[in-house]
Amino acid sequence: MDDMEKNNQTLRVTFQVKADEVQSALNNMDKLQGQSKKQTAVFSMIMILAALDFYHFLTTKNGFAFILTLLFLVMGVMYRKKSMVANRRLAEAFESDPEQVVDAQFTQLQLSERTISYNDIVVMYEFRESFGLRYMGNHYFVIPKRVFSEDQLSEFVELMKAQLKEKYDDRSDKM
């Protein structure tokens, strides 16, 4: 870090990500930010309504109650798929880009074509296999750890911890 400060050097890596790497990090970030709880709660409510309508059908043999049961089941399945598709599409978009770039400088972070001030970073999670970065509201970037050498990885972590302070969240022992 001191060498980086003195020489104003940058730590630059270029890489291509795999959709599975990105989706795994995005799913972990959703869990940590409470998104999966919301999706689970909505799905659970839909399934409870389906169960209640099915009970109503069993006790009354009302065809309308059976149709409502089927509609709620279809809605629940579609909702579950929709919530998973968003992360998958984002992961595929990352994978389709032939080259991702991370240029970590002492004053800013270059993510492909976008220059980000450390102040614009909402949170950076460190996971076992990657880093998940949320910046400028709802923009996401995933950096697999495999793209760094051991020295680069420790230098990158040290710089991010120094620049982000409480915004750096190490979850590598859990996720």
C-alpha positions in Angstrom: 0.0 0.0 0.0 2.7 2.5 0.9 4.5 1.8 -2.3 1.2 2.3 -4.1 0.7 5.7 -2.4 4.2 6.9 -3.0 4.4 5.9 -6.6 0.7 6.6 -7.4 0.7 3.1 -9.0 -2.3 1.2 -10.0 -3.2 -2.4 -9.6 -4.8 -3.4 -12.9 -6.3 -6.8 -13.8 -8.2 -7.8 -16.9 -10.3 -10.8 -17.1 -13.4 -12.5 -18.4 -16.0 -13.8 -15.9 -18.2 -16.8 -16.0 -22.0 -16.3 -15.5 -22.0 -18.8 -12.6 -19.4 -16.8 -10.7 -21.3 -13.6 -11.1 -24.7 -15.2 -10.3 -23.3 -16.7 -7.1 -22.0 -13.4 -5.9 -25.2 -11.6 -6.8 -27.3 -14.1 -5.0 -25.1 -13.7 -1.9 -25.4 -10.0 -2.1 -29.2 -10.3 -2.4 -29.2 -12.4 0.8 -27.1 -9.9 2.7 -29.2 -6.9 1.5 -32.5 -8.6 2.4 -33.7 -9.0 -1.1 -34.2 -12.8 -0.8 -36.2 -12.3 2.4 -38.7 -10.1 0.5 -38.9 -12.6 -2.4 -39.4 -15.5 0.0 -42.1 -13.6 1.9 -44.1 -12.8 -1.3 -43.7 -16.4 -2.6 -44.9 -17.7 0.8 -47.9 -15.5 0.9 -48.9 -16.6 -2.6 -48.5 -20.3 -1.6 -50.6 -19.7 1.6 -53.4 -18.2 -0.5 -53.2 -21.3 -2.8 -53.4 -23.6 0.2 -56.4 -21.8 1.6 -58.2 -21.9 -1.7 -57.4 -25.6 -2.0 -58.8 -26.2 1.4 -61.9 -24.3 0.4 -62.2 -26.4 -2.7 -61.9 -29.7 -0.7 -64.6 -28.6 1.7 -67.0 -27.1 -0.8 -66.2 -28.8 -4.1 -66.5 -25.3 -5.6 -64.9 -25.3 -9.1 -64.1 -21.6 -8.8 -62.0 -22.3 -5.7 -60.1 -24.9 -7.6 -59.4 -22.5 -10.5 -58.2 -19.9 -8.0 -55.9 -22.5 -6.4 -54.4 -23.2 -9.8 -54.0 -19.5 -10.6 -52.2 -18.9 -7.3 -49.9 -21.8 -7.9 -49.0 -20.6 -11.4 -48.5 -17.0 -10.0 -46.1 -18.4 -7.3 -44.0 -20.4 -9.8 -43.8 -17.4 -12.2 -42.8 -15.0 -9.4 -40.1 -17.4 -8.2 -38.7 -17.7 -11.7 -38.9 -14.0 -12.3 -36.9 -13.2 -9.2 -34.2 -15.6 -10.2 -34.1 -14.4 -13.9 -32.9 -10.9 -13.0 -29.6 -12.1 -11.5 -29.1 -14.7 -14.3 -29.6 -12.0 -17.0 -27.1 -9.7 -15.3 -24.6 -12.6 -15.0 -25.0 -13.5 -18.6 -24.4 -9.8 -19.6 -21.2 -9.8 -17.6 -20.1 -13.1 -19.2 -20.8 -11.8 -22.8 -18.4 -8.9 -22.3 -15.1 -10.2 -23.6 -13.0 -8.3 -21.1 -13.6 -6.8 -17.7 -11.1 -4.4 -16.2 -10.4 -3.4 -12.7 -7.9 -0.7 -12.2 -7.5 0.0 -8.4 -5.9 3.4 -7.8 -5.3 5.1 -4.5 -7.9 7.8 -5.3 -10.5 5.9 -7.4 -11.5 2.6 -8.9 -11.8 2.0 -12.6 -14.4 -0.7 -13.5 -14.2 -1.4 -17.2 -15.3 1.9 -18.8 -16.6 3.5 -15.5 -14.5 5.5 -13.1 -15.9 5.2 -9.5 -14.9 7.4 -6.6 -14.6 5.4 -3.4 -17.3 7.7 -1.9 -19.7 6.3 -4.5 -19.3 2.8 -3.3 -22.2 1.6 -1.2 -20.6 -1.7 -0.1 -18.0 -4.2 -1.1 -18.4 -7.7 0.1 -15.6 -10.2 0.1 -16.8 -13.7 -0.5 -14.7 -16.9 -0.6 -14.4 -16.9 -4.4 -15.1 -13.3 -5.3 -15.7 -9.6 -4.4 -19.2 -8.2 -4.9 -19.3 -4.4 -5.3 -22.4 -2.3 -5.2 -21.9 1.3 -6.2 -23.9 4.5 -7.1 -27.2 3.1 -5.9 -27.9 -0.1 -7.6 -25.0 -0.8 -9.9 -23.1 -4.1 -9.4 -19.7 -5.4 -10.3 -18.2 -8.8 -9.5 -14.5 -9.5 -9.3 -13.5 -13.2 -9.1 -10.5 -13.7 -6.8 -9.0 -16.1 -9.3 -7.9 -13.1 -11.5 -5.4 -11.9 -8.9 -2.0 -13.3 -8.0 -1.5 -13.8 -4.2 0.4 -10.6 -3.9 -2.2 -8.7 -6.0 -5.0 -10.1 -3.9 -3.5 -9.0 -0.6 -2.6 -5.6 -2.1 -6.2 -5.2 -3.4 -7.8 -6.2 -0.1 -5.5 -3.8 1.8 -6.3 -0.9 -0.5 -10.1 -1.6 -0.4 -10.1 -1.9 3.4 -8.2 1.4 3.7 -10.4 3.3 1.3 -13.8 1.8 2.1 -13.4 1.3 5.9 -16.8 0.3 7.2 -18.1 -0.2 3.7 -15.8 -3.2 3.3 -17.6 -6.3 4.5 -15.6 -9.5 4.8 -17.9 -12.6 4.5 -15.2 -14.9 3.1 -15.5 -17.3 6.0 -19.3 -17.7 5.6 -20.1 -17.3 1.9 
